[in-house]
Amino acid sequence: MVVLRLGSSGPDVSTLQDALRERGFNPGPSDGDFGPATQVAVIALQRSEGLLADGIVGARTARVLGLPNPPGIPSVIPGVTVTIVSKIFPDTPVKNIRRNLPAVLEALVAPQLIEKKMVMMALATIRAETESFQPVSEFQSVFNTSPGGHPFDLYDNRKDLGNQGPPDGASYRGRGFIQLTGRANYQLHGAAIGMGNQLVENPELANNPKVAAALLARFLKSKEQTIKEALLADNLAAARRLVNGGTHGLRNFTDAYRKGDELIPEV
């Protein structure tokens, strides 16, 4: 079956309507017409199942309903080229994009972050965090270092980051494409990408391009549902806060996301 949405029609829609009714979500008559009543029933089913409530019957919703031959998740990855990304990153050396883009795109495939909105989210996050399109370490600033204090001392005792005192602030400062910060995040996300305790023991590994790309994908995957809800509402500030905790870099994030929306081909 193909992706079904408002305006779709045919036997697949009739099958969808029957499946919704069987699950207790009345779409009206099984007439093969995906109208407003069917859309509302789909949204109710999606909310019940903890899915993105967009009213569109794609792969995940179709599987929950047990529909035959559910569609695959559409991937925009093949259409994301160095030329396109260089327009999304107008001030970035193209050589950096050419060197690191393959690792970023490859990292998005396994966790199925291949739909357009999540690919744009990944690229916009990189633009906001490390516009050079290469993994970097956080710079010393008034936000992480007190006047006259040792570097990153304001991070040393941050319990919310899992830090345990000096030298944790400097050891687990922001690194990579997503600026992963804090002992707890190095432990959690390092283990999640199959590195065990390696990132805690050797934090600089977070700046290896393949590791940095995997960490970016893992972090976005861990917040995928709430990120998608924010993007569905076109609330880019909320999407940015889910990664950064604030709105630092929001202008670059928004510019990159909008450009990606224009330039990355639909599937």
N, C-alpha and C positions, 0 to 999 in steps of 0.2 A: 504494500500500500504506500501511497504518497503521504506527505504531511497534510493534515486536514486543518482547515481554519474557516473563519467566517467567510461565506461565499462559496465554499466547496459544495459539490453535489455529486450524487451517484450512489452506487451500491455500498461503497466503503463507508459513506456517511450513515446509511441505514444501519449497517452493522455496528457502527459507533453508537448510534442512538439506542439500539437494543442493549448494548453492553452497559451504557450509562444507566438505563432503566433498571437493569438487573442488579446494579450496585446501589440502587436507591436514589439516583439523581435523575429526575424526570426531565427529558429534553423536549417533551411534547411528542407529537406523532412521529413514527419512524418513516418519514417521507423522503429521506435522502437529501434533504436541504439543510445545510449547516447555517441556520439562522441564529438570531439573538438568543432564543430559548436554549438551543443546543450549546452555544458558547457559554451561557451562564451555568449550565449544568456541568460543562467541562471545567470551568473555573472552580466550582464547588468541589468537584472530585479532586482536582489538583491541590486545593487547600487542605482537604481531608487527608491526602497522602503525603503532604509536605513537599509537593513539587512546586516549581515556579508557576504561579497562577496567571498565565498569559492567555489562556483560552485557546491555545494551539495544541493540536494533538500530534506531537512529534514522537521520537523514539521512546522516551521515558514514559510518557502518558499512555502510549499505545501498549507498552509492555504491562503496565499496571492494570489496564483494562483487559488484558489477554487477547488483544486483537491479532488476527492472523497476519503474518508477514509484516511486522512493524518496520517502519523506515529506519534507516541508519541515521546517525547524527551527522548533519552536513558539515563538511570541513572546508574552511576557506584557506587552509594552509598552503595548498598549491598556488594560490593566487597572490600570496604575500611575497613580493620580490624585493630585491635590494633597491631597485629604482623607486618603488612605491614607498618603502620605509625611509629612504633618503629624503623624500618629500615630507614625511611625517616628522623627521628630524632634520630640519633645514640647516641647522648650525653645527651638525655633527660630521666629522670626517667620514667619507663614504667607505674608506678602508676599514674603519672600525665596524661598520654595519656589515660589510662583506665578510669580515672575519668571525663575527659573533652571532649574526642572525641565524645561521643553520642550527646552532646549539639551542637557541631559544625556541625556535619552532619545533625542533625535535622533542624538547622537554614537554611541550604542551600536548603532544599526541597521546602518550600513555594514560594520563589522567582525563583524557577526552575534553580538554579545554580548547576545542577546535572550532566552535561556533564563532561567528563574527564578533559578537559582543565581548566574549572572553579573550579573543585574540587582541582586539583593540584595547581591552583592559590591561593586558600584559604589556603591550607596547607603550601605552600611555603611562603606565607605572614606571617603566624604565626611563621614559623621557623626564618624568618628575623627579626620580631618584638619582639617576646617573645619565645625564644627557649625552655623555660621551659614547654611549652604547658599549661600554666595557665595564667589567666589575671593578669597583673602587672601594677604598676604605673611607669611613666617615672622617671628615676634617674636624680639628679642634675648633670649638666655638664657645660663645657665652652660654649656649644651651646645654653644653656637656662638661664645661670646665669652669670652676669658680675663680674669681680674681685671686691670683697668687697661688692657686691650687695646682696640684699635679694634673697632667692631662687626663681628661675624662673622669675626674674625681666625682662629679655629680651623678655618674652612673654607678659608682662602686657599690653603694648600699641600696640600690633600687630593688626592693623586694618584688615589685611587679614584673621585673625582668629576670628574676631568679638569681640576681647577683648576690655574692656573699662577702663583699668587702674587697679592698684592694688586693690584686690588680684587676679585678673582674671588669671594671669600667673600661679600661683600655683594651683588655684582652677580648672582650665581647662587644666592642663598639660596632657600629653599622658597617656591613660589608656586602659586596655582591651587587646584583642588579636591583634587589629589593631592599638593600640596607638592613639585613637581618641583624637584630640587636638584642643582646642579653643572653646570659648563660642558659636560661630556660629554653629560649628559642633555638639556640645552637644545638641543644640536646634533643629537643622534640623533633625539629624538622630535619636535623642530621640523621637521626635514627629512622625517620619516615622515608628518607630517600635511600636507605640501605647502607648508611655509613656508620651505624652503631654509635660509638662514642668518639669517633675520629674528629669531628668538628670541635668538640669540647677540648680535646687534647691538642689539636692543631687548628686554631680558629682561622688562620690565613688560608686554609683550603677553601673557605667560602668565596674567595676571589678567583678560584679556578673557573674559567668560563662555563664548563659543563656542569660543575657543581653549582655555580651561581644560577644557571638556567634551571636546574632541577629544583633548587630552593625556591625560586620565583614561582614555578609551576605548583609546587607543593603548598606554598603559602596561599596562593589564589584558590587552589582546590579546597583548602580547609575552610574558606569563606565563600565558596562558590554560590550557594543559595542566596545569601544576603547581598552579595555583590550583584547578582542577576536581578534581584528585586529592586535594588537602587538604580541599576541601569535601565530596567523596564520603565521606571518612573522618570527617567532622564534626570535623576538626581546625582550628578557627577560629584558634587561635594561629599555626599554621603558615601559614594563608592570609594572616593579617595580616603576618607576617614577610616574606612574598614582596613586599609593597608597601613596608612601613616599614623593614624590616631588623631590627626588634625587636618589642616588644609595646606600644609607646606607643599609648595610646588603645584598648587591647584591650577594656576594659569597655564603652565606647560602641559599638565595632565589634560586639561580641557581642550587645549589647542590640538594636541596629538590625537585625542579620541575623536574629535570632530573631523579632522583630516583623514583619519583612518576610515571613518564612516563613509566619506566621499570617495576614497581611492581604492579601498579593498573591495574586489568584486563580490557580489552576492552569489550564493550557490543556488 
